[in-house]
């Protein structure tokens, strides 16, 4: 709901988004990946995922994996199901 409202507000405008959740930028026309202050990758979500060894694809996979983590067992370490 919030994302839909933002989408309507930014239509036809240039917007710079800084995000920790990659799902926030999936629909962007261009995504710039920064590492140590330098642009290391540029493209759409689909283009960046195509480079499986690229930083964006690795971060995307890490975020997907983190969604299924849960606390359990004898300690407080996250575990995959």
N, CA, C and O atoms as a Maestro MAE file, in Angstrom:
{
 s_m_m2io_version
 :::
 2.0.0
}

f_m_ct {
 s_m_title
 :::
 protein
 m_atom[324] {
  # First column is atom index #
  i_m_mmod_type
  r_m_x_coord
  r_m_y_coord
  r_m_z_coord
  i_m_residue_number
  s_m_chain_name
  s_m_pdb_residue_name
  s_m_pdb_atom_name
  i_m_atomic_number
  :::
  1 25 0.822 -1.181 0.000 1 A "UNK " " N  " 7
  2 3 0.000 0.000 0.000 1 A "UNK " " CA " 6
  3 2 0.872 1.253 0.000 1 A "UNK " " C  " 6
  4 15 0.645 2.158 -0.802 1 A "UNK " " O  " 8
  5 25 1.855 1.318 0.878 2 A "UNK " " N  " 7
  6 3 2.752 2.471 0.912 2 A "UNK " " CA " 6
  7 2 3.547 2.542 -0.383 2 A "UNK " " C  " 6
  8 15 3.711 3.619 -0.957 2 A "UNK " " O  " 8
  9 25 4.045 1.386 -0.847 3 A "UNK " " N  " 7
  10 3 4.831 1.362 -2.083 3 A "UNK " " CA " 6
  11 2 3.990 1.841 -3.260 3 A "UNK " " C  " 6
  12 15 4.516 2.528 -4.136 3 A "UNK " " O  " 8
  13 25 2.704 1.504 -3.311 4 A "UNK " " N  " 7
  14 3 1.827 1.952 -4.398 4 A "UNK " " CA " 6
  15 2 1.671 3.469 -4.370 4 A "UNK " " C  " 6
  16 15 1.668 4.113 -5.420 4 A "UNK " " O  " 8
  17 25 1.541 4.036 -3.186 5 A "UNK " " N  " 7
  18 3 1.426 5.492 -3.062 5 A "UNK " " CA " 6
  19 2 2.709 6.176 -3.523 5 A "UNK " " C  " 6
  20 15 2.662 7.194 -4.214 5 A "UNK " " O  " 8
  21 25 3.842 5.621 -3.144 6 A "UNK " " N  " 7
  22 3 5.129 6.181 -3.572 6 A "UNK " " CA " 6
  23 2 5.257 6.079 -5.086 6 A "UNK " " C  " 6
  24 15 5.700 7.026 -5.736 6 A "UNK " " O  " 8
  25 25 4.874 4.943 -5.647 7 A "UNK " " N  " 7
  26 3 4.935 4.758 -7.097 7 A "UNK " " CA " 6
  27 2 4.144 5.837 -7.829 7 A "UNK " " C  " 6
  28 15 4.599 6.347 -8.853 7 A "UNK " " O  " 8
  29 25 2.966 6.190 -7.318 8 A "UNK " " N  " 7
  30 3 2.153 7.232 -7.948 8 A "UNK " " CA " 6
  31 2 2.827 8.599 -7.836 8 A "UNK " " C  " 6
  32 15 2.779 9.391 -8.777 8 A "UNK " " O  " 8
  33 25 3.444 8.876 -6.709 9 A "UNK " " N  " 7
  34 3 4.091 10.168 -6.489 9 A "UNK " " CA " 6
  35 2 5.319 10.380 -7.372 9 A "UNK " " C  " 6
  36 15 5.605 11.508 -7.773 9 A "UNK " " O  " 8
  37 25 6.036 9.318 -7.672 10 A "UNK " " N  " 7
  38 3 7.299 9.465 -8.396 10 A "UNK " " CA " 6
  39 2 7.181 9.255 -9.900 10 A "UNK " " C  " 6
  40 15 8.175 9.357 -10.619 10 A "UNK " " O  " 8
  41 25 5.992 8.968 -10.376 11 A "UNK " " N  " 7
  42 3 5.803 8.758 -11.809 11 A "UNK " " CA " 6
  43 2 6.280 9.986 -12.583 11 A "UNK " " C  " 6
  44 15 5.859 11.110 -12.310 11 A "UNK " " O  " 8
  45 25 7.169 9.752 -13.555 12 A "UNK " " N  " 7
  46 3 7.683 10.843 -14.378 12 A "UNK " " CA " 6
  47 2 8.772 11.668 -13.727 12 A "UNK " " C  " 6
  48 15 9.153 12.711 -14.259 12 A "UNK " " O  " 8
  49 25 9.279 11.230 -12.594 13 A "UNK " " N  " 7
  50 3 10.306 11.980 -11.875 13 A "UNK " " CA " 6
  51 2 11.550 11.113 -11.706 13 A "UNK " " C  " 6
  52 15 11.483 9.884 -11.748 13 A "UNK " " O  " 8
  53 25 12.675 11.774 -11.515 14 A "UNK " " N  " 7
  54 3 13.905 11.071 -11.172 14 A "UNK " " CA " 6
  55 2 13.983 11.014 -9.660 14 A "UNK " " C  " 6
  56 15 13.885 12.038 -8.985 14 A "UNK " " O  " 8
  57 25 14.160 9.813 -9.133 15 A "UNK " " N  " 7
  58 3 14.194 9.619 -7.696 15 A "UNK " " CA " 6
  59 2 15.421 8.787 -7.345 15 A "UNK " " C  " 6
  60 15 15.703 7.781 -7.996 15 A "UNK " " O  " 8
  61 25 16.139 9.201 -6.331 16 A "UNK " " N  " 7
  62 3 17.267 8.427 -5.833 16 A "UNK " " CA " 6
  63 2 16.799 7.722 -4.566 16 A "UNK " " C  " 6
  64 15 16.336 8.355 -3.617 16 A "UNK " " O  " 8
  65 25 16.930 6.398 -4.571 17 A "UNK " " N  " 7
  66 3 16.499 5.592 -3.434 17 A "UNK " " CA " 6
  67 2 17.720 4.876 -2.868 17 A "UNK " " C  " 6
  68 15 18.472 4.243 -3.608 17 A "UNK " " O  " 8
  69 25 17.912 4.975 -1.581 18 A "UNK " " N  " 7
  70 3 18.961 4.225 -0.901 18 A "UNK " " CA " 6
  71 2 18.237 3.192 -0.051 18 A "UNK " " C  " 6
  72 15 17.427 3.542 0.807 18 A "UNK " " O  " 8
  73 25 18.533 1.914 -0.293 19 A "UNK " " N  " 7
  74 3 17.747 0.868 0.354 19 A "UNK " " CA " 6
  75 2 18.639 -0.244 0.893 19 A "UNK " " C  " 6
  76 15 19.672 -0.581 0.315 19 A "UNK " " O  " 8
  77 25 18.210 -0.791 2.000 20 A "UNK " " N  " 7
  78 3 18.855 -1.986 2.541 20 A "UNK " " CA " 6
  79 2 18.120 -3.228 2.050 20 A "UNK " " C  " 6
  80 15 18.737 -4.265 1.806 20 A "UNK " " O  " 8
  81 25 16.820 -3.121 1.907 21 A "UNK " " N  " 7
  82 3 16.029 -4.219 1.359 21 A "UNK " " CA " 6
  83 2 16.006 -4.086 -0.148 21 A "UNK " " C  " 6
  84 15 15.515 -3.093 -0.685 21 A "UNK " " O  " 8
  85 25 16.530 -5.071 -0.818 22 A "UNK " " N  " 7
  86 3 16.596 -4.999 -2.278 22 A "UNK " " CA " 6
  87 2 15.223 -5.034 -2.913 22 A "UNK " " C  " 6
  88 15 15.051 -4.544 -4.029 22 A "UNK " " O  " 8
  89 25 14.239 -5.601 -2.229 23 A "UNK " " N  " 7
  90 3 12.884 -5.632 -2.784 23 A "UNK " " CA " 6
  91 2 12.352 -4.215 -3.015 23 A "UNK " " C  " 6
  92 15 11.440 -4.022 -3.819 23 A "UNK " " O  " 8
  93 25 12.905 -3.238 -2.329 24 A "UNK " " N  " 7
  94 3 12.497 -1.848 -2.498 24 A "UNK " " CA " 6
  95 2 12.852 -1.315 -3.877 24 A "UNK " " C  " 6
  96 15 12.156 -0.442 -4.396 24 A "UNK " " O  " 8
  97 25 13.920 -1.823 -4.482 25 A "UNK " " N  " 7
  98 3 14.396 -1.271 -5.750 25 A "UNK " " CA " 6
  99 2 14.159 -2.188 -6.948 25 A "UNK " " C  " 6
  100 15 14.613 -1.887 -8.052 25 A "UNK " " O  " 8
  101 25 13.462 -3.291 -6.747 26 A "UNK " " N  " 7
  102 3 13.249 -4.265 -7.831 26 A "UNK " " CA " 6
  103 2 12.670 -3.613 -9.079 26 A "UNK " " C  " 6
  104 15 13.078 -3.956 -10.189 26 A "UNK " " O  " 8
  105 25 11.745 -2.696 -8.930 27 A "UNK " " N  " 7
  106 3 11.090 -2.083 -10.083 27 A "UNK " " CA " 6
  107 2 11.786 -0.853 -10.640 27 A "UNK " " C  " 6
  108 15 11.253 -0.199 -11.537 27 A "UNK " " O  " 8
  109 25 12.956 -0.529 -10.131 28 A "UNK " " N  " 7
  110 3 13.663 0.670 -10.590 28 A "UNK " " CA " 6
  111 2 14.147 0.511 -12.028 28 A "UNK " " C  " 6
  112 15 14.477 -0.591 -12.465 28 A "UNK " " O  " 8
  113 25 14.184 1.624 -12.755 29 A "UNK " " N  " 7
  114 3 14.697 1.612 -14.131 29 A "UNK " " CA " 6
  115 2 16.189 1.296 -14.153 29 A "UNK " " C  " 6
  116 15 16.667 0.589 -15.040 29 A "UNK " " O  " 8
  117 25 16.914 1.818 -13.184 30 A "UNK " " N  " 7
  118 3 18.349 1.585 -13.068 30 A "UNK " " CA " 6
  119 2 18.704 1.404 -11.601 30 A "UNK " " C  " 6
  120 15 18.261 2.169 -10.744 30 A "UNK " " O  " 8
  121 25 19.500 0.396 -11.324 31 A "UNK " " N  " 7
  122 3 19.996 0.150 -9.976 31 A "UNK " " CA " 6
  123 2 21.513 0.292 -10.028 31 A "UNK " " C  " 6
  124 15 22.176 -0.318 -10.867 31 A "UNK " " O  " 8
  125 25 22.045 1.093 -9.135 32 A "UNK " " N  " 7
  126 3 23.492 1.242 -9.020 32 A "UNK " " CA " 6
  127 2 23.928 0.527 -7.752 32 A "UNK " " C  " 6
  128 15 23.364 0.749 -6.681 32 A "UNK " " O  " 8
  129 25 24.929 -0.328 -7.874 33 A "UNK " " N  " 7
  130 3 25.464 -1.046 -6.724 33 A "UNK " " CA " 6
  131 2 26.774 -0.369 -6.341 33 A "UNK " " C  " 6
  132 15 27.692 -0.248 -7.152 33 A "UNK " " O  " 8
  133 25 26.839 0.068 -5.089 34 A "UNK " " N  " 7
  134 3 28.038 0.746 -4.599 34 A "UNK " " CA " 6
  135 2 28.834 -0.180 -3.693 34 A "UNK " " C  " 6
  136 15 28.268 -0.943 -2.910 34 A "UNK " " O  " 8
  137 25 30.135 -0.103 -3.812 35 A "UNK " " N  " 7
  138 3 31.034 -0.838 -2.925 35 A "UNK " " CA " 6
  139 2 32.200 0.083 -2.621 35 A "UNK " " C  " 6
  140 15 32.924 0.500 -3.525 35 A "UNK " " O  " 8
  141 25 32.380 0.398 -1.353 36 A "UNK " " N  " 7
  142 3 33.445 1.302 -0.914 36 A "UNK " " CA " 6
  143 2 33.377 2.638 -1.668 36 A "UNK " " C  " 6
  144 15 34.408 3.205 -2.031 36 A "UNK " " O  " 8
  145 25 32.154 3.135 -1.899 37 A "UNK " " N  " 7
  146 3 31.968 4.431 -2.527 37 A "UNK " " CA " 6
  147 2 32.076 4.443 -4.037 37 A "UNK " " C  " 6
  148 15 31.977 5.504 -4.653 37 A "UNK " " O  " 8
  149 25 32.274 3.297 -4.642 38 A "UNK " " N  " 7
  150 3 32.390 3.211 -6.100 38 A "UNK " " CA " 6
  151 2 31.235 2.402 -6.685 38 A "UNK " " C  " 6
  152 15 30.771 1.434 -6.083 38 A "UNK " " O  " 8
  153 25 30.784 2.813 -7.861 39 A "UNK " " N  " 7
  154 3 29.756 2.051 -8.561 39 A "UNK " " CA " 6
  155 2 30.419 0.811 -9.149 39 A "UNK " " C  " 6
  156 15 31.324 0.911 -9.978 39 A "UNK " " O  " 8
  157 25 29.959 -0.356 -8.710 40 A "UNK " " N  " 7
  158 3 30.539 -1.605 -9.191 40 A "UNK " " CA " 6
  159 2 29.622 -2.338 -10.162 40 A "UNK " " C  " 6
  160 15 30.083 -3.189 -10.923 40 A "UNK " " O  " 8
  161 25 28.331 -2.019 -10.145 41 A "UNK " " N  " 7
  162 3 27.378 -2.634 -11.067 41 A "UNK " " CA " 6
  163 2 26.268 -1.640 -11.355 41 A "UNK " " C  " 6
  164 15 25.966 -0.762 -10.546 41 A "UNK " " O  " 8
  165 25 25.668 -1.799 -12.530 42 A "UNK " " N  " 7
  166 3 24.559 -0.931 -12.923 42 A "UNK " " CA " 6
  167 2 23.658 -1.716 -13.851 42 A "UNK " " C  " 6
  168 15 24.137 -2.396 -14.759 42 A "UNK " " O  " 8
  169 25 22.353 -1.626 -13.630 43 A "UNK " " N  " 7
  170 3 21.408 -2.301 -14.509 43 A "UNK " " CA " 6
  171 2 20.054 -2.428 -13.843 43 A "UNK " " C  " 6
  172 15 19.816 -1.879 -12.767 43 A "UNK " " O  " 8
  173 25 19.168 -3.167 -14.503 44 A "UNK " " N  " 7
  174 3 17.870 -3.462 -13.906 44 A "UNK " " CA " 6
  175 2 18.040 -4.643 -12.964 44 A "UNK " " C  " 6
  176 15 19.089 -5.286 -12.936 44 A "UNK " " O  " 8
  177 25 17.009 -4.917 -12.206 45 A "UNK " " N  " 7
  178 3 17.028 -6.065 -11.294 45 A "UNK " " CA " 6
  179 2 17.363 -7.345 -12.069 45 A "UNK " " C  " 6
  180 15 18.227 -8.118 -11.655 45 A "UNK " " O  " 8
  181 25 16.683 -7.560 -13.180 46 A "UNK " " N  " 7
  182 3 16.890 -8.768 -13.978 46 A "UNK " " CA " 6
  183 2 18.318 -8.832 -14.527 46 A "UNK " " C  " 6
  184 15 18.956 -9.885 -14.494 46 A "UNK " " O  " 8
  185 25 18.805 -7.718 -15.023 47 A "UNK " " N  " 7
  186 3 20.171 -7.688 -15.560 47 A "UNK " " CA " 6
  187 2 21.203 -7.985 -14.478 47 A "UNK " " C  " 6
  188 15 22.166 -8.715 -14.714 47 A "UNK " " O  " 8
  189 25 21.002 -7.422 -13.305 48 A "UNK " " N  " 7
  190 3 21.963 -7.626 -12.224 48 A "UNK " " CA " 6
  191 2 21.919 -9.051 -11.692 48 A "UNK " " C  " 6
  192 15 22.951 -9.589 -11.289 48 A "UNK " " O  " 8
  193 25 20.745 -9.670 -11.682 49 A "UNK " " N  " 7
  194 3 20.651 -11.061 -11.241 49 A "UNK " " CA " 6
  195 2 21.318 -12.015 -12.234 49 A "UNK " " C  " 6
  196 15 21.763 -13.097 -11.851 49 A "UNK " " O  " 8
  197 25 21.388 -11.620 -13.499 50 A "UNK " " N  " 7
  198 3 22.003 -12.462 -14.527 50 A "UNK " " CA " 6
  199 2 23.492 -12.684 -14.262 50 A "UNK " " C  " 6
  200 15 24.056 -13.703 -14.660 50 A "UNK " " O  " 8
  201 25 24.118 -11.729 -13.592 51 A "UNK " " N  " 7
  202 3 25.534 -11.872 -13.211 51 A "UNK " " CA " 6
  203 2 25.571 -12.573 -11.858 51 A "UNK " " C  " 6
  204 15 25.661 -11.920 -10.818 51 A "UNK " " O  " 8
  205 25 25.503 -13.882 -11.872 52 A "UNK " " N  " 7
  206 3 25.368 -14.678 -10.641 52 A "UNK " " CA " 6
  207 2 26.511 -14.471 -9.642 52 A "UNK " " C  " 6
  208 15 26.329 -14.675 -8.442 52 A "UNK " " O  " 8
  209 25 27.678 -14.070 -10.128 53 A "UNK " " N  " 7
  210 3 28.811 -13.830 -9.234 53 A "UNK " " CA " 6
  211 2 28.887 -12.382 -8.780 53 A "UNK " " C  " 6
  212 15 29.750 -12.024 -7.979 53 A "UNK " " O  " 8
  213 25 27.985 -11.544 -9.290 54 A "UNK " " N  " 7
  214 3 27.998 -10.131 -8.941 54 A "UNK " " CA " 6
  215 2 27.501 -9.891 -7.522 54 A "UNK " " C  " 6
  216 15 26.806 -10.728 -6.946 54 A "UNK " " O  " 8
  217 25 27.857 -8.764 -6.977 55 A "UNK " " N  " 7
  218 3 27.496 -8.413 -5.603 55 A "UNK " " CA " 6
  219 2 25.977 -8.350 -5.414 55 A "UNK " " C  " 6
  220 15 25.458 -8.818 -4.401 55 A "UNK " " O  " 8
  221 25 25.266 -7.773 -6.386 56 A "UNK " " N  " 7
  222 3 23.812 -7.652 -6.273 56 A "UNK " " CA " 6
  223 2 23.165 -9.031 -6.179 56 A "UNK " " C  " 6
  224 15 22.333 -9.269 -5.303 56 A "UNK " " O  " 8
  225 25 23.541 -9.936 -7.074 57 A "UNK " " N  " 7
  226 3 22.964 -11.286 -7.066 57 A "UNK " " CA " 6
  227 2 23.279 -12.001 -5.756 57 A "UNK " " C  " 6
  228 15 22.425 -12.707 -5.219 57 A "UNK " " O  " 8
  229 25 24.488 -11.831 -5.237 58 A "UNK " " N  " 7
  230 3 24.853 -12.461 -3.957 58 A "UNK " " CA " 6
  231 2 24.032 -11.872 -2.811 58 A "UNK " " C  " 6
  232 15 23.585 -12.603 -1.927 58 A "UNK " " O  " 8
  233 25 23.831 -10.549 -2.825 59 A "UNK " " N  " 7
  234 3 23.022 -9.923 -1.769 59 A "UNK " " CA " 6
  235 2 21.568 -10.371 -1.887 59 A "UNK " " C  " 6
  236 15 20.911 -10.597 -0.871 59 A "UNK " " O  " 8
  237 25 21.055 -10.502 -3.118 60 A "UNK " " N  " 7
  238 3 19.676 -10.950 -3.332 60 A "UNK " " CA " 6
  239 2 19.497 -12.354 -2.765 60 A "UNK " " C  " 6
  240 15 18.525 -12.619 -2.059 60 A "UNK " " O  " 8
  241 25 20.423 -13.246 -3.069 61 A "UNK " " N  " 7
  242 3 20.340 -14.617 -2.568 61 A "UNK " " CA " 6
  243 2 20.434 -14.647 -1.042 61 A "UNK " " C  " 6
  244 15 19.735 -15.426 -0.394 61 A "UNK " " O  " 8
  245 25 21.284 -13.811 -0.470 62 A "UNK " " N  " 7
  246 3 21.415 -13.753 0.994 62 A "UNK " " CA " 6
  247 2 20.110 -13.274 1.634 62 A "UNK " " C  " 6
  248 15 19.703 -13.793 2.673 62 A "UNK " " O  " 8
  249 25 19.453 -12.286 1.017 63 A "UNK " " N  " 7
  250 3 18.192 -11.805 1.576 63 A "UNK " " CA " 6
  251 2 17.093 -12.852 1.448 63 A "UNK " " C  " 6
  252 15 16.262 -12.990 2.346 63 A "UNK " " O  " 8
  253 25 17.081 -13.586 0.345 64 A "UNK " " N  " 7
  254 3 16.093 -14.662 0.204 64 A "UNK " " CA " 6
  255 2 16.321 -15.732 1.268 64 A "UNK " " C  " 6
  256 15 15.368 -16.214 1.880 64 A "UNK " " O  " 8
  257 25 17.566 -16.098 1.486 65 A "UNK " " N  " 7
  258 3 17.891 -17.118 2.482 65 A "UNK " " CA " 6
  259 2 17.525 -16.641 3.888 65 A "UNK " " C  " 6
  260 15 17.074 -17.436 4.713 65 A "UNK " " O  " 8
  261 25 17.713 -15.367 4.162 66 A "UNK " " N  " 7
  262 3 17.434 -14.827 5.494 66 A "UNK " " CA " 6
  263 2 15.939 -14.858 5.821 66 A "UNK " " C  " 6
  264 15 15.562 -14.897 6.992 66 A "UNK " " O  " 8
  265 25 15.102 -14.841 4.807 67 A "UNK " " N  " 7
  266 3 13.650 -14.868 5.043 67 A "UNK " " CA " 6
  267 2 13.191 -16.156 5.711 67 A "UNK " " C  " 6
  268 15 12.175 -16.159 6.406 67 A "UNK " " O  " 8
  269 25 13.914 -17.242 5.514 68 A "UNK " " N  " 7
  270 3 13.486 -18.525 6.072 68 A "UNK " " CA " 6
  271 2 14.200 -18.874 7.374 68 A "UNK " " C  " 6
  272 15 13.943 -19.929 7.954 68 A "UNK " " O  " 8
  273 25 15.080 -18.014 7.834 69 A "UNK " " N  " 7
  274 3 15.763 -18.262 9.094 69 A "UNK " " CA " 6
  275 2 14.783 -18.137 10.247 69 A "UNK " " C  " 6
  276 15 13.817 -17.378 10.173 69 A "UNK " " O  " 8
  277 25 15.032 -18.876 11.297 70 A "UNK " " N  " 7
  278 3 14.258 -18.738 12.522 70 A "UNK " " CA " 6
  279 2 15.148 -19.113 13.691 70 A "UNK " " C  " 6
  280 15 16.126 -19.844 13.536 70 A "UNK " " O  " 8
  281 25 14.803 -18.611 14.842 71 A "UNK " " N  " 7
  282 3 15.562 -18.946 16.042 71 A "UNK " " CA " 6
  283 2 15.069 -20.284 16.566 71 A "UNK " " C  " 6
  284 15 13.865 -20.540 16.604 71 A "UNK " " O  " 8
  285 25 15.965 -21.101 16.954 72 A "UNK " " N  " 7
  286 3 15.558 -22.408 17.462 72 A "UNK " " CA " 6
  287 2 16.749 -23.161 18.006 72 A "UNK " " C  " 6
  288 15 17.856 -22.626 18.071 72 A "UNK " " O  " 8
  289 25 16.528 -24.378 18.391 73 A "UNK " " N  " 7
  290 3 17.607 -25.180 18.928 73 A "UNK " " CA " 6
  291 2 17.966 -24.748 20.333 73 A "UNK " " C  " 6
  292 15 17.167 -24.119 21.027 73 A "UNK " " O  " 8
  293 25 19.163 -25.087 20.742 74 A "UNK " " N  " 7
  294 3 19.569 -24.818 22.113 74 A "UNK " " CA " 6
  295 2 20.180 -23.440 22.289 74 A "UNK " " C  " 6
  296 15 20.276 -22.945 23.412 74 A "UNK " " O  " 8
  297 25 20.595 -22.815 21.197 75 A "UNK " " N  " 7
  298 3 21.203 -21.491 21.301 75 A "UNK " " CA " 6
  299 2 20.373 -20.452 20.613 75 A "UNK " " C  " 6
  300 15 19.215 -20.689 20.272 75 A "UNK " " O  " 8
  301 25 20.964 -19.293 20.406 76 A "UNK " " N  " 7
  302 3 20.242 -18.209 19.752 76 A "UNK " " CA " 6
  303 2 20.695 -18.016 18.312 76 A "UNK " " C  " 6
  304 15 20.358 -17.010 17.687 76 A "UNK " " O  " 8
  305 25 21.451 -18.964 17.782 77 A "UNK " " N  " 7
  306 3 21.925 -18.864 16.408 77 A "UNK " " CA " 6
  307 2 20.767 -19.096 15.444 77 A "UNK " " C  " 6
  308 15 19.940 -19.980 15.669 77 A "UNK " " O  " 8
  309 25 20.702 -18.299 14.361 78 A "UNK " " N  " 7
  310 3 19.651 -18.552 13.368 78 A "UNK " " CA " 6
  311 2 19.911 -19.885 12.678 78 A "UNK " " C  " 6
  312 15 21.061 -20.249 12.434 78 A "UNK " " O  " 8
  313 25 18.857 -20.600 12.370 79 A "UNK " " N  " 7
  314 3 18.988 -21.878 11.670 79 A "UNK " " CA " 6
  315 2 18.021 -21.897 10.501 79 A "UNK " " C  " 6
  316 15 16.928 -21.336 10.576 79 A "UNK " " O  " 8
  317 25 18.427 -22.541 9.432 80 A "UNK " " N  " 7
  318 3 17.533 -22.719 8.292 80 A "UNK " " CA " 6
  319 2 16.646 -23.927 8.573 80 A "UNK " " C  " 6
  320 15 17.072 -24.869 9.241 80 A "UNK " " O  " 8
  321 25 15.422 -23.903 8.070 81 A "UNK " " N  " 7
  322 3 14.518 -25.032 8.319 81 A "UNK " " CA " 6
  323 2 15.002 -26.320 7.672 81 A "UNK " " C  " 6
  324 15 14.348 -27.355 7.793 81 A "UNK " " O  " 8
  :::
 }
 m_bond[323] {
  # First column is bond index #
  i_m_from
  i_m_to
  i_m_order
  :::
  1 1 2 1
  2 2 3 1
  3 3 4 2
  4 3 5 1
  5 5 6 1
  6 6 7 1
  7 7 8 2
  8 7 9 1
  9 9 10 1
  10 10 11 1
  11 11 12 2
  12 11 13 1
  13 13 14 1
  14 14 15 1
  15 15 16 2
  16 15 17 1
  17 17 18 1
  18 18 19 1
  19 19 20 2
  20 19 21 1
  21 21 22 1
  22 22 23 1
  23 23 24 2
  24 23 25 1
  25 25 26 1
  26 26 27 1
  27 27 28 2
  28 27 29 1
  29 29 30 1
  30 30 31 1
  31 31 32 2
  32 31 33 1
  33 33 34 1
  34 34 35 1
  35 35 36 2
  36 35 37 1
  37 37 38 1
  38 38 39 1
  39 39 40 2
  40 39 41 1
  41 41 42 1
  42 42 43 1
  43 43 44 2
  44 43 45 1
  45 45 46 1
  46 46 47 1
  47 47 48 2
  48 47 49 1
  49 49 50 1
  50 50 51 1
  51 51 52 2
  52 51 53 1
  53 53 54 1
  54 54 55 1
  55 55 56 2
  56 55 57 1
  57 57 58 1
  58 58 59 1
  59 59 60 2
  60 59 61 1
  61 61 62 1
  62 62 63 1
  63 63 64 2
  64 63 65 1
  65 65 66 1
  66 66 67 1
  67 67 68 2
  68 67 69 1
  69 69 70 1
  70 70 71 1
  71 71 72 2
  72 71 73 1
  73 73 74 1
  74 74 75 1
  75 75 76 2
  76 75 77 1
  77 77 78 1
  78 78 79 1
  79 79 80 2
  80 79 81 1
  81 81 82 1
  82 82 83 1
  83 83 84 2
  84 83 85 1
  85 85 86 1
  86 86 87 1
  87 87 88 2
  88 87 89 1
  89 89 90 1
  90 90 91 1
  91 91 92 2
  92 91 93 1
  93 93 94 1
  94 94 95 1
  95 95 96 2
  96 95 97 1
  97 97 98 1
  98 98 99 1
  99 99 100 2
  100 99 101 1
  101 101 102 1
  102 102 103 1
  103 103 104 2
  104 103 105 1
  105 105 106 1
  106 106 107 1
  107 107 108 2
  108 107 109 1
  109 109 110 1
  110 110 111 1
  111 111 112 2
  112 111 113 1
  113 113 114 1
  114 114 115 1
  115 115 116 2
  116 115 117 1
  117 117 118 1
  118 118 119 1
  119 119 120 2
  120 119 121 1
  121 121 122 1
  122 122 123 1
  123 123 124 2
  124 123 125 1
  125 125 126 1
  126 126 127 1
  127 127 128 2
  128 127 129 1
  129 129 130 1
  130 130 131 1
  131 131 132 2
  132 131 133 1
  133 133 134 1
  134 134 135 1
  135 135 136 2
  136 135 137 1
  137 137 138 1
  138 138 139 1
  139 139 140 2
  140 139 141 1
  141 141 142 1
  142 142 143 1
  143 143 144 2
  144 143 145 1
  145 145 146 1
  146 146 147 1
  147 147 148 2
  148 147 149 1
  149 149 150 1
  150 150 151 1
  151 151 152 2
  152 151 153 1
  153 153 154 1
  154 154 155 1
  155 155 156 2
  156 155 157 1
  157 157 158 1
  158 158 159 1
  159 159 160 2
  160 159 161 1
  161 161 162 1
  162 162 163 1
  163 163 164 2
  164 163 165 1
  165 165 166 1
  166 166 167 1
  167 167 168 2
  168 167 169 1
  169 169 170 1
  170 170 171 1
  171 171 172 2
  172 171 173 1
  173 173 174 1
  174 174 175 1
  175 175 176 2
  176 175 177 1
  177 177 178 1
  178 178 179 1
  179 179 180 2
  180 179 181 1
  181 181 182 1
  182 182 183 1
  183 183 184 2
  184 183 185 1
  185 185 186 1
  186 186 187 1
  187 187 188 2
  188 187 189 1
  189 189 190 1
  190 190 191 1
  191 191 192 2
  192 191 193 1
  193 193 194 1
  194 194 195 1
  195 195 196 2
  196 195 197 1
  197 197 198 1
  198 198 199 1
  199 199 200 2
  200 199 201 1
  201 201 202 1
  202 202 203 1
  203 203 204 2
  204 203 205 1
  205 205 206 1
  206 206 207 1
  207 207 208 2
  208 207 209 1
  209 209 210 1
  210 210 211 1
  211 211 212 2
  212 211 213 1
  213 213 214 1
  214 214 215 1
  215 215 216 2
  216 215 217 1
  217 217 218 1
  218 218 219 1
  219 219 220 2
  220 219 221 1
  221 221 222 1
  222 222 223 1
  223 223 224 2
  224 223 225 1
  225 225 226 1
  226 226 227 1
  227 227 228 2
  228 227 229 1
  229 229 230 1
  230 230 231 1
  231 231 232 2
  232 231 233 1
  233 233 234 1
  234 234 235 1
  235 235 236 2
  236 235 237 1
  237 237 238 1
  238 238 239 1
  239 239 240 2
  240 239 241 1
  241 241 242 1
  242 242 243 1
  243 243 244 2
  244 243 245 1
  245 245 246 1
  246 246 247 1
  247 247 248 2
  248 247 249 1
  249 249 250 1
  250 250 251 1
  251 251 252 2
  252 251 253 1
  253 253 254 1
  254 254 255 1
  255 255 256 2
  256 255 257 1
  257 257 258 1
  258 258 259 1
  259 259 260 2
  260 259 261 1
  261 261 262 1
  262 262 263 1
  263 263 264 2
  264 263 265 1
  265 265 266 1
  266 266 267 1
  267 267 268 2
  268 267 269 1
  269 269 270 1
  270 270 271 1
  271 271 272 2
  272 271 273 1
  273 273 274 1
  274 274 275 1
  275 275 276 2
  276 275 277 1
  277 277 278 1
  278 278 279 1
  279 279 280 2
  280 279 281 1
  281 281 282 1
  282 282 283 1
  283 283 284 2
  284 283 285 1
  285 285 286 1
  286 286 287 1
  287 287 288 2
  288 287 289 1
  289 289 290 1
  290 290 291 1
  291 291 292 2
  292 291 293 1
  293 293 294 1
  294 294 295 1
  295 295 296 2
  296 295 297 1
  297 297 298 1
  298 298 299 1
  299 299 300 2
  300 299 301 1
  301 301 302 1
  302 302 303 1
  303 303 304 2
  304 303 305 1
  305 305 306 1
  306 306 307 1
  307 307 308 2
  308 307 309 1
  309 309 310 1
  310 310 311 1
  311 311 312 2
  312 311 313 1
  313 313 314 1
  314 314 315 1
  315 315 316 2
  316 315 317 1
  317 317 318 1
  318 318 319 1
  319 319 320 2
  320 319 321 1
  321 321 322 1
  322 322 323 1
  323 323 324 2
  :::
 }
}
